Amino acid sequence: MSSFSDQRSLPDLIKELMNEVTTLFRKEVQLAKAEAGEKVSKAMVGVEMLAAGGIFAIAALGVLLSAAVAGVAALLMSMGMGEAAASGIAALIVGGIVAIIAYTLIMRGVSALKADNLMLDRTTHSLERDASVLKEKTNG
């Protein structure tokens, strides 16, 4: 940057301003690309969590359905509560645990994909700051 004592002509000042604006714009584009890359990476983690949660949900459904079958079978075996009843209760416990894991993973995935997490906050702030500086330079 130069001082006003340089006595440069208006075309030289305009040329310097244009060069600075061009450089600034390039840097902002680089920042936006970097920040977008970070946001995409975070979104991919959310997608992976959703997929893992979906897999656990399918597993939970299979186990819970198996437990329901075993439970009904045990109920039909009447008051004896033998081996079939015990296996039905065990399947319900395992299915419940798998369902809790699936729910947790799905909620974390949904949270990671919310719009607020995908905004380019640093780029937006930087562009606002740059616009303010440019406004000061052109008005002052």
C-alpha positions in Angstrom: 0.0 0.0 0.0 1.3 3.5 -0.7 0.7 6.8 1.0 -0.9 9.9 -0.5 2.4 11.7 -0.7 3.3 9.5 -3.7 1.3 11.9 -5.9 0.2 9.1 -8.3 -2.3 9.8 -11.0 -6.0 8.8 -10.8 -5.6 6.1 -13.5 -2.7 4.5 -11.5 -4.8 4.5 -8.3 -7.7 2.9 -10.1 -5.4 0.3 -11.6 -4.0 -0.5 -8.2 -7.5 -0.7 -6.7 -8.6 -3.1 -9.5 -5.5 -5.2 -8.9 -6.2 -5.3 -5.1 -9.9 -6.1 -5.7 -9.0 -8.9 -8.1 -6.5 -10.4 -5.7 -9.0 -10.1 -2.9 -11.7 -11.8 -5.0 -9.3 -14.7 -5.8 -8.5 -15.2 -2.1 -12.1 -15.2 -1.2 -12.8 -17.8 -3.8 -10.0 -19.9 -2.4 -11.4 -19.5 1.1 -14.9 -20.5 -0.1 -13.5 -23.6 -1.8 -11.6 -24.6 1.3 -14.6 -24.0 3.6 -17.0 -25.8 1.2 -14.7 -28.7 1.3 -14.8 -28.8 5.1 -18.6 -28.6 5.0 -18.8 -31.4 2.5 -16.5 -33.6 4.7 -18.8 -32.9 7.7 -21.9 -33.7 5.6 -20.3 -37.0 4.5 -19.8 -37.9 8.2 -23.5 -37.3 8.7 -24.4 -39.5 5.7 -22.1 -42.2 7.1 -23.9 -42.0 10.4 -27.3 -42.2 8.7 -26.2 -45.3 6.8 -24.7 -46.9 9.9 -27.9 -46.1 11.8 -30.0 -47.5 9.0 -28.0 -50.8 9.1 -28.5 -51.0 12.9 -32.2 -50.2 12.5 -32.6 -53.1 10.0 -30.7 -55.4 12.3 -32.9 -54.2 15.3 -36.0 -54.9 13.3 -34.8 -58.4 12.5 -33.9 -59.2 16.1 -37.2 -57.6 17.4 -39.3 -59.6 15.0 -37.4 -62.8 16.0 -38.0 -61.9 19.6 -41.7 -61.3 19.0 -42.0 -64.7 17.4 -40.1 -66.4 20.2 -42.2 -64.5 22.8 -45.5 -65.5 21.2 -44.2 -69.1 21.0 -43.3 -69.0 24.7 -46.7 -67.6 25.5 -48.4 -70.4 23.6 -46.3 -72.9 25.5 -48.3 -71.8 28.5 -47.2 -71.6 32.0 -44.1 -73.8 31.6 -41.7 -70.8 30.8 -39.0 -73.1 29.5 -36.2 -72.5 27.1 -38.3 -70.8 24.5 -39.5 -68.1 26.9 -35.9 -67.4 28.1 -34.7 -67.0 24.5 -37.6 -64.6 23.7 -36.7 -62.3 26.6 -33.0 -62.4 25.6 -33.9 -61.5 22.0 -36.0 -58.6 23.3 -33.2 -57.2 25.3 -30.7 -57.5 22.4 -33.1 -56.0 20.0 -33.8 -53.0 22.3 -30.1 -52.3 22.7 -29.6 -52.5 18.9 -32.6 -50.2 18.4 -31.1 -47.6 20.9 -27.8 -47.7 19.0 -29.6 -47.2 15.7 -31.6 -44.3 17.0 -28.5 -42.6 18.4 -26.6 -42.9 15.1 -29.5 -41.6 13.1 -30.0 -38.6 15.3 -26.3 -37.7 15.1 -26.4 -38.1 11.3 -29.5 -35.8 11.0 -27.9 -33.2 13.3 -24.7 -33.2 11.2 -26.8 -32.5 8.0 -28.7 -29.5 9.3 -28.4 -26.4 7.2 -26.6 -24.4 9.9 -23.7 -26.8 9.8 -23.4 -26.4 6.0 -23.3 -22.6 5.8 -20.0 -21.0 4.8 -19.7 -18.8 7.9 -16.0 -17.8 7.6 -16.4 -16.9 3.9 -19.6 -14.9 4.5 -17.9 -12.9 7.4 -14.8 -12.3 5.3 -16.8 -11.0 2.3 -18.8 -8.7 4.6 -15.5 -7.4 6.1 -14.0 -6.9 2.6 -17.1 -5.1 1.3 -16.8 -2.7 4.3 -13.1 -2.1 3.6 -13.8 -1.4 -0.1 -16.6 0.9 0.8 -14.3 2.9 3.1 -11.6 3.1 0.5 -14.0 4.4 -2.2 -15.7 6.9 0.1 -12.7 8.1 2.0 
